[in-house]
Amino acid sequence: MKLLVCVKQVADLESRFKPNAAGIWYDEADVAFRMNEYDEYAVEEAVRLKEKLGGEPDLTVLSIGPERVGEVIKKALAMGCDRGVHVLDPDSSSKDPSQIASIIAAFAKDKGFDLVFTGMQSQDRGSAQVGLMVAERLGIAGLSTVVAFEMSDGVVRAKRELEGGIKAKVRFATPALVTCQMGLNVPRYPTLPNIMKAKKKELLVVPVAGLLSEAAKATTAKFYAPARKGGGIVLEGDVADLVERTVAILKEKTGVLR
């Protein structure tokens, strides 16, 4: 069995963001980077499946981006992936979801992967499109927002999270792709021995030019912070007094109370 898990390096959400010179993305200066949180669930689930099947499946981790992306690949290798693929693309942040999906599909199409794991969405773009676009391009089943996963005898049984807290149970055969939602599992922390082992694992670097064949279908026109609105009011004092003052403010400022 062959497994593929796709990960993305994103800016840490605690970073201070400001538009870059072009005004279409954020300035990377002084920004910390990490593995996309949804992708951590994908890596953990792929590694758990490998372990459940006695280590027999071959697990590849793929990421697209500039040189710094090697760090998230190393983390996935330390978590238990067997080999890494770095699609080297200094301009990955300008690619739209269809282009990212086409790159992944171009790499995967002749590799015979039985299961592909991705995060439900990235924490920067948040499009939640790439995973299912990859499935469509590969001509395989695609299942999104997975919160429970089990595989036996070549059949996958999964639970999806739908709107309003509703869940759906789904059963399907491989090959297939699943996008992983928060709550699917608890991602492990790489141990020091596994971090050292990861340094010896295979890491293939592939130029993006050999995989990308699609033009962008959507482009970012502007990146900016929303305009600041009026500041809040901090009330301090006795609880009874605070209640009266709060009611008075609501009547005066909002019209909620009359």
RAFENMO-V149996 format. One record per residue. PHI is phi in whole degrees, -180 to 180 (999 if undefined). Layout:
# RAFENMO-V149996
phi=PHI
phi=PHI
This chain:
# RAFENMO-V149996
phi=999
phi=-120
phi=-120
phi=-129
phi=-126
phi=-107
phi=-128
phi=-130
phi=-92
phi=-127
phi=-70
phi=-62
phi=-68
phi=-84
phi=-70
phi=-94
phi=-98
phi=-149
phi=-61
phi=-79
phi=-60
phi=-79
phi=73
phi=-120
phi=-159
phi=-90
phi=-75
phi=-83
phi=-63
phi=64
phi=-103
phi=-88
phi=-122
phi=-153
phi=-73
phi=-53
phi=-59
phi=-62
phi=-72
phi=-63
phi=-65
phi=-65
phi=-62
phi=-60
phi=-67
phi=-65
phi=-67
phi=-61
phi=-64
phi=-59
phi=-67
phi=-62
phi=-92
phi=75
phi=80
phi=-68
phi=-61
phi=-95
phi=-114
phi=-108
phi=-112
phi=-125
phi=-144
phi=-114
phi=156
phi=-73
phi=-55
phi=-63
phi=-65
phi=-57
phi=-66
phi=-73
phi=-65
phi=-62
phi=-64
phi=-64
phi=-65
phi=-69
phi=-78
phi=138
phi=-70
phi=-86
phi=-151
phi=-120
phi=-127
phi=-109
phi=-83
phi=-76
phi=-146
phi=-62
phi=-111
phi=-63
phi=-67
phi=-92
phi=-80
phi=-88
phi=-56
phi=-66
phi=-70
phi=-61
phi=-64
phi=-67
phi=-65
phi=-62
phi=-65
phi=-63
phi=-70
phi=-84
phi=-58
phi=-111
phi=-98
phi=70
phi=-71
phi=-83
phi=-138
phi=-120
phi=-112
phi=-137
phi=-73
phi=-61
phi=-161
phi=-93
phi=-81
phi=-98
phi=-79
phi=65
phi=-79
phi=57
phi=-111
phi=-59
phi=-55
phi=-70
phi=-65
phi=-63
phi=-58
phi=-62
phi=-68
phi=-85
phi=70
phi=-122
phi=-65
phi=-129
phi=-129
phi=-106
phi=48
phi=-81
phi=-118
phi=-152
phi=-144
phi=-150
phi=-133
phi=-154
phi=54
phi=77
phi=-113
phi=-100
phi=-117
phi=-136
phi=-122
phi=-107
phi=-95
phi=-108
phi=-69
phi=69
phi=80
phi=-77
phi=-114
phi=-130
phi=-93
phi=-132
phi=-129
phi=-156
phi=-101
phi=-83
phi=-76
phi=-160
phi=-129
phi=-127
phi=-106
phi=-100
phi=-100
phi=-57
phi=97
phi=-64
phi=-162
phi=-117
phi=-59
phi=-80
phi=-92
phi=-62
phi=-82
phi=-59
phi=-59
phi=-72
phi=-64
phi=-67
phi=-65
phi=-62
phi=-66
phi=-98
phi=-80
phi=-66
phi=-133
phi=-95
phi=-105
phi=-122
phi=-65
phi=-66
phi=-59
phi=-80
phi=-118
phi=-89
phi=-130
phi=-108
phi=-84
phi=-66
phi=-97
phi=-146
phi=-129
phi=-81
phi=-87
phi=-159
phi=-121
phi=-159
phi=-86
phi=-59
phi=-63
phi=-72
phi=-100
phi=-58
phi=-72
phi=-83
phi=-118
phi=-101
phi=-106
phi=-132
phi=134
phi=-68
phi=-58
phi=-61
phi=-67
phi=-64
phi=-62
phi=-63
phi=-68
phi=-65
phi=-62
phi=-63
phi=-65
phi=-63
phi=-67
phi=-78
phi=-94
phi=-115
phi=79
phi=-67
phi=-111
phi=-129
